[in-house]
């Protein structure tokens, strides 16, 4: 961080010409997650309004962290406000989460919103701006009557469309852009590319979905819980669009999550087993954005390439001191609304060699008790409150490190975990590495 040494004028004011005259560079402080909270997820949480729902997660996190609202220095919050039909919800719910009198930063980056919120809260503490920061993220799809709130991202793209009309856009490109089919349409292209070059079959997608629904049944907060779900169960569900069956598709969930970040000295006082943030990064990959050449100017050769994930993982691992993720990462929480994405992103995160994640799934390596457990919580495929989904990956990774994941805790010591988010206009990636010891 940069610390300003302010030269003072005669009345104690900073001379205008001296504002940027002297700076020193300090190392970022070590930061840990000391508390996690979330709500039960469902298609319609009619028992609570937005403020009540978010407050439930926030207070659960503060209770877990053993802190009071007075001890929170700052708050970072986020959701996809168009999905819930409520603008600036923090103006309404502020008093419910202890925000009055504190700086509040709002973030929205599509599906990565929760991951971006968590990373921003981390930096507030790492920089010294705060000693304790509360990160909260949520979505309440059922409050909106807008079709886009439950079926895709098209309404979010309307702002881009208006710009494109101003720049000049012909009918052909408009039709091609709309035909992508939002996140589900993009995921289909990803899946077909990955299956073509890797040898993965639809049966392997059935295996992933069955594993995730079974894992979710062990997670009391998850939405789609299917105890002892089998690949045959998934295979019996209706085909929606090749290669996705109905049993492959994520839900639209109402729910919230919250995480408390603290500086090293406070973390050591508050808990014996914090989850340390060891590395983090984010990249935007314009080649893989939803509108691609129709807006960004770059065509997609392979929709499953996801270079932003490769770059984010490399940078986060470098910061964390991870040399070989296949050996050093113990568990991964991957943002996978569709089962093919669990395979694609697991490889992009360096957890498996290229084109081999489906083979590892076939051999049971990705199960809770496997060599490389993927999404022991059930992941986004089972619970998808979009503004919160990427934060849940960080939260669930932290629970694994802290040994608090209860029934879906992996049966081995977790020294390092990686959390991943996918969002933006299907082009943005966030990666966070957590561990049981601070970064050195």
RODO-2510 file (C-alpha; in nm, 4 decimals, decimal comma):
residues 440
     n   res          X          Y          Z
     1     x     0,0000     0,0000     0,0000
     2     x     0,1013     0,3628    -0,0214
     3     x     0,1160     0,5637     0,3008
     4     x     0,1059     0,9396     0,2714
     5     x     0,3311     1,1577     0,4868
     6     x     0,1379     1,4837     0,4821
     7     x     0,3475     1,8037     0,5050
     8     x     0,1303     2,0449     0,7015
     9     x     0,0663     2,4123     0,6239
    10     x     0,0390     2,6969     0,8737
    11     x    -0,3236     2,6163     0,9649
    12     x    -0,2780     2,2420     0,9714
    13     x    -0,3985     2,2094     0,6119
    14     x    -0,2207     2,0121     0,3436
    15     x    -0,0667     2,2514     0,0882
    16     x    -0,2292     2,1773    -0,2466
    17     x     0,1006     2,1643    -0,4307
    18     x     0,2368     1,9111    -0,1838
    19     x    -0,0374     1,6485    -0,2163
    20     x     0,1772     1,3929    -0,4050
    21     x     0,5205     1,5002    -0,2915
    22     x     0,6218     1,2159    -0,0575
    23     x     0,5085     0,8545    -0,0387
    24     x     0,6407     0,5314     0,1030
    25     x     0,5538     0,1777     0,0021
    26     x     0,4493    -0,0727     0,2700
    27     x     0,3871    -0,4440     0,2292
    28     x     0,0285    -0,5602     0,2403
    29     x    -0,0787    -0,7015     0,5729
    30     x    -0,1717    -1,0647     0,6160
    31     x    -0,5477    -1,1117     0,6200
    32     x    -0,7657    -1,4010     0,7317
    33     x    -1,1296    -1,4995     0,7222
    34     x    -1,2462    -1,5384     1,0813
    35     x    -1,6211    -1,5809     1,0349
    36     x    -1,8658    -1,7135     0,7762
    37     x    -2,2429    -1,6914     0,7547
    38     x    -2,5058    -1,7843     0,4991
    39     x    -2,8765    -1,8458     0,4677
    40     x    -3,0775    -2,1438     0,3581
    41     x    -3,1286    -2,1218    -0,0188
    42     x    -3,4511    -2,1880    -0,2054
    43     x    -3,6346    -2,0874    -0,5226
    44     x    -3,8568    -1,8492    -0,3256
    45     x    -3,7695    -1,7172     0,0199
    46     x    -4,1114    -1,5638     0,0852
    47     x    -4,0498    -1,5803     0,4605
    48     x    -3,8048    -1,2857     0,4461
    49     x    -3,7499    -0,9645     0,2540
    50     x    -3,4067    -0,8658     0,1186
    51     x    -3,2987    -0,6822     0,4342
    52     x    -3,4004    -0,9676     0,6615
    53     x    -3,2334    -1,2266     0,4404
    54     x    -2,9024    -1,0397     0,4133
    55     x    -2,9053    -0,9578     0,7842
    56     x    -2,9400    -1,3279     0,8613
    57     x    -2,6160    -1,4046     0,6759
    58     x    -2,4319    -1,0988     0,8119
    59     x    -2,5192    -1,1650     1,1747
    60     x    -2,4335    -1,5337     1,1369
    61     x    -2,0899    -1,4319     1,0069
    62     x    -2,0322    -1,1824     1,2884
    63     x    -2,1397    -1,4368     1,5480
    64     x    -1,9054    -1,6953     1,3967
    65     x    -1,6228    -1,4381     1,4030
    66     x    -1,7047    -1,3305     1,7597
    67     x    -1,7257    -0,9650     1,6612
    68     x    -1,9940    -0,7012     1,7116
    69     x    -2,1165    -0,4512     1,4523
    70     x    -1,9211    -0,1804     1,6358
    71     x    -1,5971    -0,3674     1,5615
    72     x    -1,6616    -0,3715     1,1849
    73     x    -1,4679    -0,0881     1,0196
    74     x    -1,6085    -0,1142     0,6681
    75     x    -1,8556    -0,3094     0,4575
    76     x    -1,8395    -0,4305     0,0976
    77     x    -2,1650    -0,5526    -0,0538
    78     x    -2,2972    -0,6654    -0,3882
    79     x    -2,5642    -0,8327    -0,5964
    80     x    -2,6977    -0,8154    -0,9508
    81     x    -2,9589    -0,5538    -0,8733
    82     x    -3,1439    -0,5996    -1,2007
    83     x    -3,2128    -0,9604    -1,1072
    84     x    -3,3998    -0,8679    -0,7900
    85     x    -3,5694    -0,5606    -0,9314
    86     x    -3,4412    -0,3380    -0,6479
    87     x    -3,1851    -0,0628    -0,7061
    88     x    -2,9343     0,0254    -0,4336
    89     x    -3,0678    -0,2282    -0,1859
    90     x    -2,7952    -0,1346     0,0637
    91     x    -2,9781     0,1933     0,1223
    92     x    -3,2646    -0,0140     0,2575
    93     x    -3,0815    -0,2881     0,4407
    94     x    -2,7964    -0,0773     0,5832
    95     x    -2,9383    -0,0520     0,9317
    96     x    -3,0016    -0,4267     0,9369
    97     x    -2,6313    -0,5092     0,8950
    98     x    -2,4726    -0,2344     1,1049
    99     x    -2,3741    -0,0085     0,8154
   100     x    -2,4716     0,3389     0,9484
   101     x    -2,1615     0,5509     1,0031
   102     x    -1,9338     0,3120     0,8153
   103     x    -1,7935     0,3284     0,4619
   104     x    -1,9856     0,0974     0,2285
   105     x    -1,8585    -0,0087    -0,1141
   106     x    -2,0997    -0,1633    -0,3625
   107     x    -1,9757    -0,3973    -0,6370
   108     x    -2,1481    -0,5752    -0,9275
   109     x    -1,9459    -0,7843    -1,1762
   110     x    -2,2041    -1,0354    -1,2961
   111     x    -2,1606    -1,3912    -1,1740
   112     x    -1,8284    -1,2972    -1,0149
   113     x    -1,9920    -1,0312    -0,7948
   114     x    -1,9488    -1,2257    -0,4714
   115     x    -1,5861    -1,3083    -0,5516
   116     x    -1,5140    -0,9451    -0,6334
   117     x    -1,6831    -0,8362    -0,3089
   118     x    -1,4649    -1,0771    -0,1113
   119     x    -1,1469    -0,9617    -0,2834
   120     x    -1,2329    -0,5946    -0,2240
   121     x    -1,2918    -0,6625     0,1467
   122     x    -0,9572    -0,8406     0,1596
   123     x    -0,7779    -0,5405     0,0118
   124     x    -0,9431    -0,3013     0,2547
   125     x    -0,7852    -0,4949     0,5412
   126     x    -0,4575    -0,5769     0,3647
   127     x    -0,4037    -0,2097     0,2834
   128     x    -0,4645    -0,0958     0,6392
   129     x    -0,7797     0,0979     0,5547
   130     x    -0,9701    -0,1352     0,7879
   131     x    -0,8800    -0,3829     1,0578
   132     x    -1,2047    -0,5769     1,0195
   133     x    -1,4212    -0,5739     0,7064
   134     x    -1,7566    -0,7395     0,6441
   135     x    -1,8321    -0,8715     0,2947
   136     x    -2,1953    -0,9479     0,2100
   137     x    -2,3482    -1,0694    -0,1167
   138     x    -2,6943    -1,1917    -0,2087
   139     x    -2,9621    -1,2451    -0,4669
   140     x    -3,3381    -1,2666    -0,4350
   141     x    -3,4524    -1,3652    -0,7823
   142     x    -3,8093    -1,4285    -0,6765
   143     x    -3,8691    -1,0587    -0,5998
   144     x    -3,8453    -0,9660    -0,9665
   145     x    -4,1140    -1,0164    -1,2290
   146     x    -3,8625    -0,9571    -1,5048
   147     x    -3,8018    -1,2680    -1,7135
   148     x    -3,4288    -1,2017    -1,7327
   149     x    -3,4057    -1,2361    -1,3570
   150     x    -3,4553    -1,6102    -1,3814
   151     x    -3,3684    -1,7121    -1,7370
   152     x    -3,0412    -1,5411    -1,8213
   153     x    -2,8286    -1,2341    -1,8632
   154     x    -2,9904    -1,0754    -2,1688
   155     x    -3,1424    -0,7847    -1,9785
   156     x    -2,7999    -0,7038    -1,8300
   157     x    -2,6666    -0,6777    -2,1846
   158     x    -2,9224    -0,4138    -2,2835
   159     x    -2,6877    -0,1360    -2,1767
   160     x    -2,4255    -0,2730    -2,4145
   161     x    -2,6823    -0,3025    -2,6907
   162     x    -2,7695     0,0671    -2,6613
   163     x    -2,3998     0,1578    -2,6999
   164     x    -2,3686    -0,0754    -2,9958
   165     x    -2,6675     0,0814    -3,1674
   166     x    -2,5013     0,4201    -3,1308
   167     x    -2,1773     0,2881    -3,2809
   168     x    -2,3610     0,1171    -3,5646
   169     x    -2,4744    -0,2450    -3,5538
   170     x    -2,6339    -0,4352    -3,8404
   171     x    -2,9194    -0,6826    -3,8107
   172     x    -2,6936    -0,9844    -3,8693
   173     x    -2,4757    -0,9074    -3,5689
   174     x    -2,7758    -0,8243    -3,3516
   175     x    -2,9337    -1,1635    -3,4279
   176     x    -2,6027    -1,3453    -3,3750
   177     x    -2,5524    -1,1779    -3,0379
   178     x    -2,9031    -1,2511    -2,9150
   179     x    -2,8772    -1,6114    -3,0383
   180     x    -2,5879    -1,6821    -2,8021
   181     x    -2,8466    -1,7600    -2,5345
   182     x    -2,6855    -1,5832    -2,2379
   183     x    -2,4878    -1,7884    -1,9833
   184     x    -2,6511    -2,1210    -2,0735
   185     x    -2,5859    -2,0666    -2,4426
   186     x    -2,2220    -1,9795    -2,3781
   187     x    -2,1838    -2,2886    -2,1578
   188     x    -2,3164    -2,5073    -2,4409
   189     x    -2,0440    -2,3790    -2,6721
   190     x    -1,7852    -2,4351    -2,3979
   191     x    -1,9080    -2,7894    -2,3403
   192     x    -1,9105    -2,8874    -2,7089
   193     x    -1,5580    -2,7529    -2,7629
   194     x    -1,4276    -2,9291    -2,4517
   195     x    -1,5977    -3,2585    -2,5348
   196     x    -1,4673    -3,2492    -2,8910
   197     x    -1,1031    -3,2045    -2,7979
   198     x    -1,0937    -3,4084    -2,4759
   199     x    -1,3045    -3,7160    -2,5473
   200     x    -1,5441    -3,6325    -2,2633
   201     x    -1,8956    -3,7728    -2,3144
   202     x    -2,2361    -3,6694    -2,1857
   203     x    -2,2151    -3,9585    -1,9389
   204     x    -1,9318    -3,7759    -1,7653
   205     x    -2,1483    -3,4657    -1,7298
   206     x    -2,4059    -3,6924    -1,5663
   207     x    -2,1379    -3,8068    -1,3202
   208     x    -2,0439    -3,4508    -1,2287
   209     x    -2,4047    -3,3402    -1,1783
   210     x    -2,4856    -3,6485    -0,9684
   211     x    -2,1823    -3,5900    -0,7493
   212     x    -2,2697    -3,2253    -0,6949
   213     x    -2,6361    -3,2913    -0,6112
   214     x    -2,5296    -3,5659    -0,3672
   215     x    -2,2755    -3,3316    -0,2081
   216     x    -2,5418    -3,0614    -0,1773
   217     x    -2,7585    -3,3049     0,0196
   218     x    -2,4879    -3,2943     0,2880
   219     x    -2,4928    -2,9116     0,2930
   220     x    -2,7800    -2,7786     0,5032
   221     x    -2,7727    -2,4409     0,3238
   222     x    -2,7828    -2,5765    -0,0339
   223     x    -3,0792    -2,5421    -0,2697
   224     x    -3,0990    -2,8545    -0,4892
   225     x    -3,0382    -3,1459    -0,2517
   226     x    -3,0625    -3,4944    -0,3980
   227     x    -2,9388    -3,7598    -0,1524
   228     x    -2,7556    -4,0507    -0,3173
   229     x    -2,8158    -3,9092    -0,6643
   230     x    -2,6679    -4,1316    -0,9356
   231     x    -2,5599    -4,0640    -1,2944
   232     x    -2,8522    -4,2800    -1,4077
   233     x    -3,0890    -4,0479    -1,2193
   234     x    -2,9492    -3,7496    -1,4085
   235     x    -2,9530    -3,9366    -1,7405
   236     x    -3,3284    -3,9902    -1,7050
   237     x    -3,3979    -3,6147    -1,6996
   238     x    -3,5144    -3,4332    -2,0119
   239     x    -3,2650    -3,3084    -2,2696
   240     x    -3,2789    -2,9268    -2,2785
   241     x    -3,0140    -2,8451    -2,5379
   242     x    -2,7371    -3,0796    -2,6435
   243     x    -2,5401    -3,1751    -2,4369
   244     x    -2,7292    -3,0420    -2,1317
   245     x    -3,0061    -3,2336    -1,9635
   246     x    -3,2470    -3,0782    -1,7148
   247     x    -3,0503    -3,2495    -1,4373
   248     x    -2,7383    -3,0590    -1,5439
   249     x    -2,8870    -2,7113    -1,5048
   250     x    -2,8282    -2,4873    -1,2031
   251     x    -3,1248    -2,3288    -1,0218
   252     x    -3,2071    -1,9628    -0,9629
   253     x    -3,1800    -1,9291    -0,5852
   254     x    -3,2784    -1,6796    -0,3185
   255     x    -3,0035    -1,6526    -0,0588
   256     x    -2,7183    -1,4547     0,0961
   257     x    -2,3665    -1,5108     0,2267
   258     x    -2,1280    -1,3064     0,4394
   259     x    -1,7617    -1,3280     0,5376
   260     x    -1,5617    -1,1388     0,8023
   261     x    -1,2025    -1,0467     0,7109
   262     x    -0,9518    -0,9431     0,9793
   263     x    -0,5900    -0,8378     1,0083
   264     x    -0,3360    -1,0908     1,1323
   265     x    -0,3181    -0,9722     1,4930
   266     x    -0,6965    -0,9663     1,5313
   267     x    -0,7414    -1,3004     1,3541
   268     x    -0,5045    -1,4716     1,5955
   269     x    -0,6961    -1,3302     1,8917
   270     x    -1,0411    -1,4206     1,7612
   271     x    -0,9887    -1,7796     1,6470
   272     x    -0,7400    -2,0631     1,6707
   273     x    -0,7984    -2,1689     1,3120
   274     x    -0,8591    -1,8840     1,0675
   275     x    -0,8571    -1,9266     0,6908
   276     x    -0,5721    -1,7131     0,5600
   277     x    -0,5916    -1,5408     0,2241
   278     x    -0,2682    -1,6468     0,0562
   279     x    -0,3209    -1,5342    -0,3021
   280     x    -0,5811    -1,3773    -0,5285
   281     x    -0,6174    -1,2461    -0,8803
   282     x    -0,8729    -1,1574    -1,1447
   283     x    -0,8581    -1,1221    -1,5225
   284     x    -1,0961    -1,0248    -1,8005
   285     x    -1,0776    -1,2329    -2,1182
   286     x    -1,2469    -1,0391    -2,3969
   287     x    -1,2149    -1,3326    -2,6357
   288     x    -1,4589    -1,5238    -2,4178
   289     x    -1,7167    -1,2544    -2,3563
   290     x    -2,0774    -1,3294    -2,4413
   291     x    -2,0932    -1,0982    -2,7412
   292     x    -1,7413    -1,1718    -2,8666
   293     x    -1,6681    -1,0346    -3,2128
   294     x    -2,0093    -0,8698    -3,2351
   295     x    -1,9033    -0,6235    -2,9670
   296     x    -1,5517    -0,6832    -2,8404
   297     x    -1,3856    -0,7204    -3,1769
   298     x    -1,2299    -1,0613    -3,1050
   299     x    -1,3672    -1,3922    -3,2268
   300     x    -1,3800    -1,7089    -3,0166
   301     x    -1,1802    -1,9987    -3,1564
   302     x    -1,2378    -2,2298    -2,8582
   303     x    -1,5026    -2,1212    -2,6078
   304     x    -1,3551    -2,3568    -2,3465
   305     x    -1,0093    -2,1962    -2,3600
   306     x    -1,0869    -1,9531    -2,0739
   307     x    -0,7441    -1,7902    -2,0716
   308     x    -0,8538    -1,5529    -1,7944
   309     x    -0,8837    -1,8504    -1,5605
   310     x    -0,5357    -1,9722    -1,6483
   311     x    -0,3894    -1,6260    -1,5869
   312     x    -0,5818    -1,5675    -1,2646
   313     x    -0,4741    -1,9045    -1,1287
   314     x    -0,1090    -1,8489    -1,2204
   315     x    -0,1039    -1,5080    -1,0515
   316     x    -0,2901    -1,6245    -0,7395
   317     x    -0,0675    -1,9317    -0,7014
   318     x     0,2444    -1,7195    -0,7440
   319     x     0,1260    -1,4856    -0,4682
   320     x     0,0410    -1,7844    -0,2470
   321     x     0,3714    -1,9612    -0,3063
   322     x     0,1975    -2,2592    -0,4686
   323     x     0,4379    -2,4348    -0,7063
   324     x     0,2378    -2,7469    -0,7943
   325     x    -0,1391    -2,7068    -0,7456
   326     x    -0,2027    -3,0740    -0,8201
   327     x    -0,0001    -3,1642    -0,5118
   328     x    -0,0494    -2,8579    -0,2893
   329     x    -0,4216    -2,7798    -0,3287
   330     x    -0,6362    -3,0058    -0,1115
   331     x    -0,9864    -2,8997    -0,2190
   332     x    -1,1441    -2,6682    -0,4764
   333     x    -1,4710    -2,4759    -0,4885
   334     x    -1,5383    -2,4055    -0,8562
   335     x    -1,8117    -2,1824    -0,9990
   336     x    -1,9903    -2,4396    -1,2182
   337     x    -2,3527    -2,3608    -1,3072
   338     x    -2,3172    -2,6439    -1,5625
   339     x    -2,1216    -2,9680    -1,5063
   340     x    -1,8921    -2,9218    -1,8060
   341     x    -1,7568    -2,6080    -1,6389
   342     x    -1,6371    -2,8036    -1,3366
   343     x    -1,4167    -3,0069    -1,5717
   344     x    -1,3030    -2,7121    -1,7829
   345     x    -1,2174    -2,4823    -1,4929
   346     x    -1,0541    -2,7603    -1,2877
   347     x    -0,8049    -2,7989    -1,5705
   348     x    -0,7644    -2,4229    -1,6117
   349     x    -0,6907    -2,3995    -1,2382
   350     x    -0,4082    -2,6478    -1,2889
   351     x    -0,5700    -2,9175    -1,0748
   352     x    -0,5614    -3,1736    -1,3573
   353     x    -0,3642    -3,2106    -1,6776
   354     x    -0,5233    -3,0870    -1,9981
   355     x    -0,8265    -3,2951    -2,1114
   356     x    -0,8057    -3,5318    -1,8091
   357     x    -1,0563    -3,3938    -1,5550
   358     x    -1,3368    -3,6147    -1,6910
   359     x    -1,1142    -3,9197    -1,6472
   360     x    -1,0430    -3,8178    -1,2869
   361     x    -1,4177    -3,7840    -1,2299
   362     x    -1,4712    -4,1298    -1,3770
   363     x    -1,2128    -4,2696    -1,1341
   364     x    -1,3673    -4,0985    -0,8292
   365     x    -1,0817    -3,8528    -0,7703
   366     x    -1,3181    -3,5540    -0,7448
   367     x    -1,5463    -3,7037    -0,4783
   368     x    -1,5461    -3,5654    -0,1223
   369     x    -1,3124    -3,8465    -0,0189
   370     x    -1,1128    -3,8393    -0,3424
   371     x    -0,7634    -3,7165    -0,4215
   372     x    -0,8874    -3,3742    -0,5407
   373     x    -1,2378    -3,3013    -0,4043
   374     x    -1,4274    -3,0589    -0,6273
   375     x    -1,7255    -2,8642    -0,4922
   376     x    -1,7944    -3,0659    -0,1754
   377     x    -2,0668    -2,8076    -0,0988
   378     x    -2,2510    -2,8905    -0,4208
   379     x    -2,1253    -2,5720    -0,5804
   380     x    -2,3127    -2,3327    -0,8056
   381     x    -2,4700    -2,6253    -0,9874
   382     x    -2,6803    -2,6874    -0,6764
   383     x    -2,7114    -2,3348    -0,5333
   384     x    -2,7101    -2,0213    -0,7476
   385     x    -2,7991    -1,6898    -0,5869
   386     x    -2,5992    -1,5177    -0,8597
   387     x    -2,4722    -1,2137    -0,6674
   388     x    -2,3629    -1,4443    -0,3863
   389     x    -2,2477    -1,7536    -0,5765
   390     x    -1,8810    -1,6596    -0,6195
   391     x    -1,8556    -1,5487    -0,2544
   392     x    -1,9957    -1,8851    -0,1525
   393     x    -1,6986    -2,0460    -0,3225
   394     x    -1,4650    -1,8391    -0,0997
   395     x    -1,6834    -1,9026     0,2055
   396     x    -1,7003    -2,2781     0,1468
   397     x    -1,3238    -2,2976     0,0848
   398     x    -1,2714    -2,1115     0,4126
   399     x    -1,4990    -2,3543     0,5969
   400     x    -1,2901    -2,6448     0,4673
   401     x    -0,9673    -2,4834     0,5893
   402     x    -1,1234    -2,3993     0,9259
   403     x    -1,2715    -2,7478     0,9636
   404     x    -1,6254    -2,6096     0,9914
   405     x    -1,7936    -2,7603     0,6862
   406     x    -1,9788    -3,0138     0,9005
   407     x    -2,1255    -3,3022     0,7008
   408     x    -1,9577    -3,1976     0,3742
   409     x    -1,6127    -3,1510     0,5325
   410     x    -1,3533    -3,3416     0,3302
   411     x    -1,1954    -3,6267     0,5331
   412     x    -0,8383    -3,4979     0,5216
   413     x    -0,6411    -3,2053     0,6554
   414     x    -0,6960    -2,9022     0,4311
   415     x    -0,3821    -2,6927     0,4155
   416     x    -0,4644    -2,5094     0,0924
   417     x    -0,7913    -2,4516    -0,0944
   418     x    -0,8779    -2,2613    -0,4109
   419     x    -1,2012    -2,0724    -0,4840
   420     x    -1,3056    -1,9681    -0,8355
   421     x    -1,5684    -1,7415    -0,9899
   422     x    -1,6882    -1,6884    -1,3495
   423     x    -1,8864    -1,3831    -1,4528
   424     x    -1,8705    -1,0400    -1,6068
   425     x    -2,0229    -1,0750    -1,9528
   426     x    -1,9080    -1,4397    -1,9334
   427     x    -1,5495    -1,3117    -1,9638
   428     x    -1,4351    -1,2332    -1,6087
   429     x    -1,2590    -1,4681    -1,3657
   430     x    -1,1693    -1,4346    -0,9965
   431     x    -0,9446    -1,6827    -0,8143
   432     x    -0,8651    -1,6858    -0,4411
   433     x    -0,6240    -1,9200    -0,2626
   434     x    -0,6802    -1,9855     0,1071
   435     x    -0,4672    -2,1745     0,3567
   436     x    -0,4162    -2,2737     0,7190
   437     x    -0,1086    -2,0518     0,7570
   438     x    -0,0474    -1,6858     0,6672
   439     x     0,1339    -1,5733     0,3553
   440     x     0,5063    -1,5159     0,4034
***
